[in-house]
Amino acid sequence: MKAEPAKLQMPLAAVTAIIPAYNEATNIEATIRSIKSQTYHVTQVIVVDDCSTDGTGDIARELGATVLRPPRNTGSKAAAQSYALPYVQTKFCVAIDADTEIDPEGIGHLMRALADPYVAAASGFVLPRYVTTIWERGRYVEYLFAFTFFKAVQDFFDKPLIASGCFAAYRVDPIREAGGWSNRTLAEDMDLTWSLYRAGHKVRFVSDAVCYPIEPHDFQFVSKQLRRWSHGFIQNVRLHWRHLVHQPYLRSMVMIGIWDATVASFASLLLLPLLTVFFHPAFAFGFLIDLPAVAVPVLAKGWQRGEMGRAIFSLPCFLVLRVVSSVFMLRAVWMECVMVKPLLVYEKGH
């Protein structure tokens, strides 16, 4: 039997885990147990039972967590996390989604990054816990590519575009100075990351800190997630653009995101199909033109993880997910910027 790793002895302050949870009775136990099994000791686990009706709070309490239950549902993950902030008595906290398991050394890796006093937040590598349906497979490839390539490049320039909200560690004081996790956009993690940059803090990406959230398994759930992500991105650009223009690298990353959300999405959904139908079938290869660039880091990481077969068979699913994501992004741009009808209701979509 493999011996359990010893607890890391590190010269850092204690850390509190915050888990916002609404009707997560089927997932909360695995999440809390993954925190309890960390090689870096977590001082306290706070579960914000956001008026669940399925016994989420009871399960968390039985596992030794401190359970907070607001008088009424807060309406969003951001509000639930902020509800817990006054109860945090440590200098560091880790925000974890209730459906996310963490590798045993995950928190320890993030806390090493926070040893730098200028770093206010650090997040890790995200991979779907289950990779079975077309949507889970598409997300698996998307994450392998983004976290192997894009995140690594962004961290090299000290400007990760976002500290992923499903698993990230923070210094508590900068979070309080920022007013907690804001629900003024539907992408609270992006909003907080850009607010930390604006305040002069650093953010890090730590590839060794791996977490495994449950990703949407069907179109109903994936549509909620894509709607929230696409509207949240546009809302954050509108909110922070005055600050972004003064940070060259971050500005460039956001412009690439805007280009991908508008021009690239328009080309893949409308321009290429029209050219294929009315001019020449060869234009259909335009859908695959960037596939080799995506496949190389994905297959390399899949090989490293011993998941080459999974990576190969998931690549077609990524193409499907990319087309669907483009539809949601174009719609978000239209609704937020043209119709001026922002999406305001937070919908849980894993």
ABEGO torsion letter per residue (X at the ends): XBBBBBBBBBBBBBBBBBBBBBGAAAAAAAAAAAAAABABBBABBBBBBBGBAAGAAAAAAAAGBBBBBBABBAGBAAAAAAAAAAABABABBBBBBAABBBBAAAAAAAAAAAABAABABBBBBBBBABBABAAAAAAAAAAAAAAAAAAAAAAAAGBBABBBAABBBBBAAAAAAAGEBBAABABAAAAAAAAAAAAGBBBBBBAABBBBBBBBABAAAAAAAAAAAAAAAAAAAAAAAAAAAABAAAAAAAAAAAAAAAAAAAAAAAAAAAAAAAABAAAAAAAAAAAAAAAAAAAAAAAAAGAAAAAAAAAAAAAAAAAAAAAAAAAAAAAAAAAGBBBABBBBAX
